[in-house]
Amino acid sequence: MVINKRVLTTFWIILGLTLLSLLVNLPPQHRPSFLSSKNLELRYGLDLAGGVSLLYDIDTSQTKNEDLPQALESLKSNIERRVNLFGVSEANVQLSKQDSQHRLHIELPGLTNVNDAVNLIGQTAQLKFFGLKDLPKEASDSAVIDDYLVDTGLNGSHLVKATPQPNRNTGVMEVALEFNPEGAKLFEKATTDFLNQPIAIFLDDNLISAPRVEAVIPDGMAVINGNFDIKTAKTFAAQLNAGALRLPIKKIQEQHIGATLGQDTIQKGVRAGLVGLGLVALFMIGNYGFLGVISVISLIIYSLFTLTLYRLFHVTLTFPGIVGFILSIGMAVDSNILIFERMKEEIRVGKSWDNAMELSFDRAWNSIKDANICTIITALILFNPFNWSFLNSSGMVRGFAVTLLIGVFLGIFTGVFVTRNLLRVLAHKRK
């Protein structure tokens, strides 16, 4: 078989991607300058980085059933915003339901000042409306804006709810506000006093919007227009509802996890991964000789690609996630075993080495595809991407599912595509 230009080009692309992945996975002080400014550090979950796990009971007794889903989502959105402002960017905030009781589970990796976080999370969201009287156009600094704020008396207790909706005429997304009778009177006065001027909306003392009043609104039914798409309209409505549809929460459980335990777990996980990789390499080389060497090279490329994806997409690694990665190392070589065994059969019936190699990849594909589809379905069920209440919602299990999914897809890529091209270039003359 003559190596054509396309095969050689593919080989050099694989080699280039492997080199780039190797550079990405070097320690920060040894990375080249063009990678030094990027956030490429591995992120660890609560069980590895240490931190605190909080479980809250949600009081839904004062909320109407039709408003409950929106209120719960608003609560979750508000808590996520708070912990992110607190500096815990990898926090995991989840809603769950046990029988008829709703729960809020918060994981804060790497957090040391637990009391401050508990106090911050436990506050009821404060929504307030202020008029901006005669604000200069050049004013942008929040300290300057504060000097022009006029309290309208409106707050979250006056807002019944906020709803994202498309405009009936244009179809552009907007957010509809509904005030109670007392709020309607205050809002009418505010829109009269600040006609053609902004009304600033603050949530937890943070400015979230300052729409301009275009007309006096007497009925307490208002619409906020802006450059909204579906996502931003929902996010803005959730912020408003966090101060309107109030769901009191009560802490019922707090669990501390030390960072020392996490470091020990990481070391054991890395050690187990290296042992697993070594045993797989010995088996493949001992059983398949030169083909096994190619397979091990492919497996190393697979490991580098996997770690690179973890860094690029900020996958939060938990200990079950590391277990998923170790498991995927063994699974990544399964396709090579199927291909090499099929190759032996083709050679036994008289096919040349080159023909047997090409046929073995083509004819083993159906078995590889079927086996991996089953694993992908299982991993998706464990990950529960649509947050179905009757399926798992644990962050630990989801961590395992994420690394397993990445491992399966990359395992197919390296086991079939990478190994095939390595064999075409490095072993095409062997008989």
C-alpha positions as CSV (number, residue, x, y, z in Angstrom):
1,M,0.0,0.0,0.0
2,V,1.4,3.4,-1.0
3,I,0.8,6.2,1.5
4,N,-1.2,8.9,-0.2
5,K,-1.1,12.6,0.5
6,R,-4.4,12.6,2.5
7,V,-3.1,9.9,4.9
8,L,0.1,11.8,5.5
9,T,-1.8,15.1,6.1
10,T,-4.1,13.4,8.6
11,F,-1.1,11.8,10.3
12,W,0.6,15.2,10.7
13,I,-2.6,16.8,12.0
14,I,-2.9,14.1,14.6
15,L,0.8,14.6,15.6
16,G,0.2,18.4,15.8
17,L,-2.9,18.0,18.0
18,T,-1.0,15.6,20.2
19,L,1.9,18.0,20.7
20,L,-0.6,20.9,21.5
21,S,-2.3,18.6,24.0
22,L,1.0,17.8,25.6
23,L,1.8,21.5,26.0
24,V,-1.6,22.2,27.5
25,N,-1.1,19.6,30.1
26,L,2.3,20.8,31.2
27,P,2.6,22.5,34.6
28,P,1.7,26.2,34.3
29,Q,5.3,27.3,34.8
30,H,6.5,25.2,31.8
31,R,3.8,26.1,29.3
32,P,4.7,28.3,26.4
33,S,3.7,32.0,26.6
34,F,0.7,31.8,24.2
35,L,-1.0,29.3,26.7
36,S,0.1,31.0,29.9
37,S,-2.7,33.6,30.0
38,K,-5.5,31.0,29.5
39,N,-7.4,29.4,32.4
40,L,-6.4,25.8,31.7
41,E,-6.2,24.5,35.3
42,L,-8.1,21.3,36.2
43,R,-11.2,22.0,38.3
44,Y,-12.0,19.7,41.2
45,G,-15.3,19.1,42.9
46,L,-16.2,19.2,46.5
47,D,-14.9,15.7,47.4
48,L,-11.4,16.6,45.9
49,A,-11.0,20.3,46.6
50,G,-12.7,20.2,50.0
51,G,-15.4,22.7,51.0
52,V,-18.9,22.5,52.3
53,S,-22.2,20.9,51.4
54,L,-25.4,22.6,52.5
55,L,-28.9,21.2,52.4
56,Y,-31.9,23.5,52.7
57,D,-35.6,22.8,53.2
58,I,-37.8,25.0,51.0
59,D,-41.1,26.4,52.4
60,T,-43.6,26.3,49.5
61,S,-46.7,26.6,51.6
62,Q,-47.3,30.3,50.7
63,T,-46.8,29.9,46.9
64,K,-49.6,29.0,44.4
65,N,-49.1,25.7,42.6
66,E,-49.2,27.4,39.2
67,D,-46.3,29.8,40.3
68,L,-44.2,27.1,42.0
69,P,-42.1,26.0,39.1
70,Q,-41.1,29.6,38.3
71,A,-40.5,30.4,41.9
72,L,-38.2,27.4,42.4
73,E,-36.2,28.3,39.3
74,S,-36.0,31.9,40.5
75,L,-34.7,30.7,43.8
76,K,-32.1,28.5,42.2
77,S,-31.0,31.3,39.9
78,N,-30.7,33.8,42.7
79,I,-28.6,31.4,44.9
80,E,-26.3,30.6,41.9
81,R,-25.8,34.4,41.4
82,R,-25.0,34.9,45.1
83,V,-22.4,32.1,45.4
84,N,-20.8,33.2,42.1
85,L,-20.5,36.7,43.5
86,F,-19.0,35.2,46.6
87,G,-16.2,33.8,44.5
88,V,-17.2,30.1,44.2
89,S,-17.5,29.8,40.5
90,E,-17.7,25.9,40.5
91,A,-20.5,25.8,42.9
92,N,-23.2,23.2,42.3
93,V,-26.8,24.3,43.1
94,Q,-29.5,21.7,42.6
95,L,-33.2,21.4,43.4
96,S,-34.7,18.1,44.4
97,K,-38.0,16.7,45.7
98,Q,-38.5,14.1,48.4
99,D,-42.1,13.0,48.6
100,S,-43.9,16.4,48.8
101,Q,-40.9,18.3,50.2
102,H,-38.7,20.5,48.0
103,R,-35.0,20.7,48.9
104,L,-32.1,22.9,47.8
105,H,-28.6,21.3,47.7
106,I,-25.6,23.5,47.5
107,E,-22.0,22.4,47.1
108,L,-19.2,25.0,47.5
109,P,-15.8,23.5,46.6
110,G,-12.7,25.1,48.1
111,L,-14.7,27.4,50.4
112,T,-13.1,28.1,53.8
113,N,-15.3,30.9,55.3
114,V,-18.5,28.8,55.7
115,N,-20.4,31.2,58.0
116,D,-20.2,34.0,55.5
117,A,-21.6,31.8,52.7
118,V,-24.4,30.5,54.9
119,N,-25.4,34.0,55.9
120,L,-25.3,35.1,52.3
121,I,-27.4,32.2,51.0
122,G,-29.9,32.5,53.9
123,Q,-30.9,36.1,53.1
124,T,-34.3,36.7,51.4
125,A,-33.8,38.4,48.0
126,Q,-34.3,42.1,48.3
127,L,-35.9,43.7,45.2
128,K,-36.2,47.5,45.1
129,F,-37.2,50.1,42.5
130,F,-35.6,53.6,42.4
131,G,-36.2,56.6,40.1
132,L,-33.2,58.2,38.5
133,K,-34.0,61.9,38.6
134,D,-32.1,64.1,36.1
135,L,-29.2,61.6,35.7
136,P,-26.4,63.1,33.6
137,K,-25.8,61.1,30.4
138,E,-22.1,60.7,31.2
139,A,-22.8,59.2,34.6
140,S,-21.8,55.5,34.6
141,D,-20.1,54.9,37.9
142,S,-22.4,53.2,40.5
143,A,-21.2,55.6,43.2
144,V,-22.3,58.6,41.0
145,I,-25.6,56.9,40.2
146,D,-26.4,56.5,43.9
147,D,-26.5,60.2,44.3
148,Y,-29.5,60.5,41.9
149,L,-31.6,57.6,43.3
150,V,-35.0,58.4,44.5
151,D,-36.9,55.7,46.5
152,T,-40.3,54.9,44.8
153,G,-41.5,52.8,47.7
154,L,-41.8,49.8,45.3
155,N,-40.2,46.5,46.4
156,G,-40.4,42.8,45.8
157,S,-43.5,42.5,48.0
158,H,-45.5,44.6,45.5
159,L,-44.5,42.5,42.5
160,V,-46.8,39.6,41.8
161,K,-44.6,38.0,39.2
162,A,-42.4,38.7,36.1
163,T,-43.0,36.7,32.9
164,P,-40.8,36.4,29.8
165,Q,-43.0,36.6,26.6
166,P,-42.8,37.5,22.9
167,N,-44.3,40.8,21.8
168,R,-47.6,40.3,20.1
169,N,-46.8,42.5,17.2
170,T,-43.0,42.1,16.6
171,G,-42.3,38.7,18.2
172,V,-39.3,40.2,20.1
173,M,-38.9,38.9,23.6
174,E,-39.9,41.2,26.5
175,V,-40.6,40.8,30.2
176,A,-44.1,41.5,31.6
177,L,-44.5,42.8,35.2
178,E,-47.6,42.4,37.3
179,F,-48.0,44.4,40.5
180,N,-50.6,43.9,43.3
181,P,-53.1,46.7,44.0
182,E,-50.8,48.6,46.4
183,G,-47.9,48.2,44.0
184,A,-50.1,49.4,41.0
185,K,-50.7,52.7,42.8
186,L,-47.0,53.1,43.7
187,F,-46.0,52.2,40.1
188,E,-48.5,54.7,38.6
189,K,-47.0,57.4,40.8
190,A,-43.4,56.3,39.9
191,T,-44.1,56.3,36.1
192,T,-45.7,59.8,36.5
193,D,-42.8,61.2,38.5
194,F,-40.1,59.7,36.2
195,L,-41.8,59.9,32.8
196,N,-39.1,59.7,30.1
197,Q,-36.5,58.9,32.8
198,P,-35.1,55.6,34.0
199,I,-36.3,53.5,36.9
200,A,-33.4,51.5,38.4
201,I,-34.1,48.0,39.6
202,F,-31.9,46.6,42.3
203,L,-31.6,43.0,43.5
204,D,-29.6,42.5,46.7
205,D,-28.2,46.1,46.2
206,N,-27.0,45.2,42.7
207,L,-28.3,47.1,39.7
208,I,-29.8,44.6,37.3
209,S,-31.7,47.0,34.9
210,A,-32.7,50.6,34.4
211,P,-35.5,50.8,31.8
212,R,-36.7,54.2,30.7
213,V,-40.4,55.0,31.4
214,E,-42.2,55.7,28.1
215,A,-45.8,56.2,29.5
216,V,-47.7,56.5,32.7
217,I,-49.0,53.0,33.7
218,P,-52.1,53.1,35.9
219,D,-53.1,49.4,36.0
220,G,-49.9,47.8,37.5
221,M,-49.3,45.8,34.2
222,A,-46.0,46.8,32.7
223,V,-43.6,45.6,30.0
224,I,-39.9,46.0,29.9
225,N,-38.4,46.0,26.4
226,G,-34.7,45.6,25.5
227,N,-32.3,43.6,23.4
228,F,-33.7,40.3,24.9
229,D,-33.4,36.9,23.4
230,I,-35.2,33.9,25.0
231,K,-32.4,33.1,27.4
232,T,-31.7,36.7,28.6
233,A,-35.5,37.4,29.0
234,K,-35.8,34.2,31.2
235,T,-32.8,35.2,33.2
236,F,-34.0,38.7,33.8
237,A,-37.5,37.4,34.8
238,A,-35.9,34.9,37.2
239,Q,-34.0,37.8,38.8
240,L,-37.1,39.8,39.3
241,N,-39.1,36.8,40.6
242,A,-36.3,36.0,43.1
243,G,-37.5,39.1,45.0
244,A,-41.2,38.7,44.2
245,L,-42.0,34.9,44.5
246,R,-40.3,34.4,47.8
247,L,-39.6,30.9,49.0
248,P,-38.1,30.9,52.6
249,I,-35.4,28.3,53.1
250,K,-34.1,26.7,56.2
251,K,-30.7,24.9,56.6
252,I,-31.2,21.3,57.8
253,Q,-27.8,19.8,57.1
254,E,-24.2,21.0,56.8
255,Q,-21.2,18.8,55.9
256,H,-17.6,19.8,55.9
257,I,-15.0,18.0,53.7
258,G,-11.3,18.7,54.3
259,A,-9.0,19.5,51.4
260,T,-6.4,17.0,52.8
261,L,-8.8,14.1,52.1
262,G,-9.3,15.5,48.6
263,Q,-5.5,15.6,47.9
264,D,-5.1,12.1,49.1
265,T,-7.9,11.0,46.9
266,I,-6.4,12.7,43.9
267,Q,-3.0,11.0,44.5
268,K,-4.6,7.6,44.8
269,G,-6.7,8.2,41.7
270,V,-3.7,9.3,39.6
271,R,-1.8,6.2,40.9
272,A,-4.6,3.9,40.0
273,G,-4.9,5.5,36.6
274,L,-1.1,5.0,35.9
275,V,-1.3,1.4,37.1
276,G,-4.3,0.7,34.9
277,L,-2.6,2.3,31.9
278,G,0.6,0.3,32.5
279,L,-1.3,-3.0,32.8
280,V,-3.3,-2.3,29.6
281,A,-0.1,-1.4,27.8
282,L,1.7,-4.7,29.0
283,F,-1.3,-6.8,27.9
284,M,-1.6,-5.2,24.4
285,I,2.2,-5.4,23.7
286,G,2.5,-8.9,25.1
287,N,-0.6,-10.1,23.1
288,Y,-0.2,-8.2,19.8
289,G,3.4,-7.2,19.6
290,F,4.0,-4.3,17.2
291,L,0.3,-3.8,16.8
292,G,0.1,-3.5,20.6
293,V,2.8,-0.7,20.6
294,I,0.7,1.3,18.1
295,S,-2.4,0.7,20.3
296,V,-0.5,2.0,23.4
297,I,0.6,5.1,21.4
298,S,-3.0,5.7,20.5
299,L,-4.0,5.2,24.2
300,I,-1.5,7.9,25.2
301,I,-2.9,10.2,22.6
302,Y,-6.4,9.4,24.0
303,S,-5.3,10.3,27.5
304,L,-3.7,13.6,26.4
305,F,-6.8,14.6,24.4
306,T,-9.1,13.7,27.3
307,L,-7.2,15.8,29.8
308,T,-7.1,18.7,27.3
309,L,-10.9,18.6,26.9
310,Y,-11.3,18.6,30.7
311,R,-9.2,21.8,30.9
312,L,-10.8,23.5,27.8
313,F,-14.4,22.9,28.8
314,H,-13.8,23.3,32.6
315,V,-15.0,19.9,33.5
316,T,-15.3,19.7,37.3
317,L,-13.6,16.5,38.4
318,T,-15.0,14.5,41.3
319,F,-13.6,11.2,42.5
320,P,-16.4,9.3,40.7
321,G,-15.3,11.4,37.6
322,I,-11.7,10.2,38.0
323,V,-13.1,6.6,38.3
324,G,-15.0,7.2,35.0
325,F,-11.7,8.3,33.4
326,I,-9.9,5.3,34.6
327,L,-12.7,3.0,33.4
328,S,-12.7,4.8,30.0
329,I,-8.9,3.9,29.7
330,G,-9.8,0.3,29.7
331,M,-12.8,0.8,27.4
332,A,-10.7,2.9,24.9
333,V,-8.6,-0.1,24.0
334,D,-11.6,-2.4,23.5
335,S,-12.1,-1.3,19.9
336,N,-8.4,-2.1,19.2
337,I,-8.8,-5.6,20.5
338,L,-11.9,-6.2,18.3
339,I,-10.0,-4.8,15.3
340,F,-6.8,-6.8,15.9
341,E,-8.7,-10.0,16.4
342,R,-10.6,-9.5,13.2
343,M,-7.3,-8.7,11.5
344,K,-5.9,-12.1,12.6
345,E,-8.9,-13.8,11.1
346,E,-8.5,-12.0,7.8
347,I,-4.8,-12.9,7.6
348,R,-5.6,-16.6,8.4
349,V,-7.9,-16.8,5.3
350,G,-5.1,-15.5,3.1
351,K,-5.5,-11.8,3.0
352,S,-2.4,-9.6,2.7
353,W,-1.4,-7.6,5.8
354,D,-2.5,-4.3,4.3
355,N,-5.8,-5.6,3.1
356,A,-6.5,-7.4,6.3
357,M,-5.8,-4.2,8.3
358,E,-8.2,-2.1,6.2
359,L,-10.9,-4.8,6.2
360,S,-10.6,-5.4,10.0
361,F,-11.4,-1.7,10.7
362,D,-14.4,-1.7,8.3
363,R,-15.9,-5.0,9.6
364,A,-15.3,-4.4,13.3
365,W,-17.1,-1.1,13.2
366,N,-20.6,-2.4,13.7
367,S,-19.5,-4.3,16.9
368,I,-17.7,-1.2,18.2
369,K,-20.7,1.1,17.4
370,D,-23.2,-1.2,19.1
371,A,-21.1,-1.6,22.3
372,N,-20.5,2.1,22.7
373,I,-24.1,3.1,22.0
374,C,-25.2,1.0,25.0
375,T,-22.6,2.8,27.2
376,I,-23.6,6.2,25.8
377,I,-27.3,5.6,26.7
378,T,-26.3,4.4,30.2
379,A,-24.1,7.5,30.7
380,L,-26.9,9.9,29.5
381,I,-29.3,8.3,32.0
382,L,-26.8,8.8,34.8
383,F,-26.2,12.4,33.7
384,N,-29.9,13.2,33.4
385,P,-29.4,16.3,31.2
386,F,-33.1,17.3,31.4
387,N,-33.2,17.1,35.2
388,W,-36.1,14.6,35.3
389,S,-37.2,14.1,38.9
390,F,-37.4,10.3,38.6
391,L,-33.8,10.0,37.6
392,N,-30.5,10.7,39.4
393,S,-29.6,14.3,40.2
394,S,-26.5,13.8,42.3
395,G,-23.4,15.8,41.3
396,M,-21.1,12.9,42.1
397,V,-23.0,10.5,39.7
398,R,-23.2,13.2,37.1
399,G,-19.4,13.7,37.4
400,F,-18.9,10.0,36.6
401,A,-21.3,10.2,33.7
402,V,-19.6,13.3,32.1
403,T,-16.1,11.7,32.2
404,L,-17.5,8.4,30.9
405,L,-19.3,10.1,28.0
406,I,-16.1,12.1,27.0
407,G,-14.1,8.9,27.3
408,V,-16.5,6.9,25.1
409,F,-16.5,9.4,22.3
410,L,-12.8,10.0,22.4
411,G,-12.2,6.3,22.7
412,I,-14.1,5.7,19.4
413,F,-12.1,8.5,17.8
414,T,-8.7,7.3,18.9
415,G,-9.4,3.6,18.7
416,V,-10.6,3.7,15.2
417,F,-9.5,6.9,13.5
418,V,-6.1,7.6,15.2
419,T,-5.0,3.9,15.4
420,R,-5.9,3.4,11.7
421,N,-3.9,6.3,10.5
422,L,-0.9,5.4,12.7
423,L,-1.0,1.9,11.2
424,R,-1.2,3.2,7.7
425,V,1.9,5.4,8.2
426,L,4.0,3.4,10.7
427,A,3.2,-0.2,9.8
428,H,2.1,-0.3,6.2
429,K,5.2,-2.2,5.1
430,R,5.0,-4.9,7.7
431,K,3.8,-8.3,6.6
